[in-house]
Amino acid sequence: MNEYPLPKFHFQVEWQGSRMGFTEITGLDVETEVIEYNEGSSKEYHSLKMPGRQKFGNITLKRGVMPLDNEFFVWWNTVSLNKIERRDLTISLLNEKHEPTMVWRVKNAWPVKVIGTDLKADGNETAIESCELAHEGCVVSNE
């Protein structure tokens, strides 16, 4: 049995057979909507609550800007009216042996927002770009 929780800094993202490095991933959340049901002959004076549809938040991926690497923008440019290049992603939290310990499998993701780096003449930070993805589901598993 493990005595410590997993650290969150060692992870990888795979899509279309290639691995990409990111500095931050947010939005790995799922919410189940609540359906309230009222029955007129119920002896209880409150609504029954049942699970409804699941909603998935958008996932945001951030990474350092690399020279001659425009993959976010190339993918963004595939988006046109009702035509999108959708991709499945695998996000893995890795152990010290670089093996997946927790995996998020994201289905049919596509970019809804791409943000280039901000520019600041007196700054001393790495240039970071981000891509926000909508998707149609996420399955989480512990490997």
C-alpha positions, 0 to 999 in steps of 0.5 A: 500500500502506498503511504503518500499521495501521488505528486502532480508534476510528472505527466504526459499528453498523447494525441495522434500517436505523438507525445507533447510536453506541457507545463500545466493542464486544468479542467479535468472535471466532470459534473452530473446534472441533477434531475428533480422529480415531483409526484403529486401522490407522494407522501413526502413533501420534497422532490426526488433527486436523480442523476442526469446527464454528465457535463465535462468542463473544457480542458486547458493545456499550457506549454512553452512556446517552441521555435517552428512548432505551430501544432496548436495553431495548425489544429486551430486552423482546421476549425471551420463552420461545423467541420472540425478535426477531432482528436482523442487525447490520453493524459497520464499521471506518471510514477517515478518509473515514468509509467502511467498511474492515473489516466484520463482518456478524452474523447473527440476533443477540438480547440475552442480557444488558442492563446498566444503568449503575452509579451513584456519588454521588462519580463524574465519569464518563459513564453507560454501559449495555451489551448482550450479544448472542448470534448465529448467525454472523459474516462478516468482509470487508475492503472 
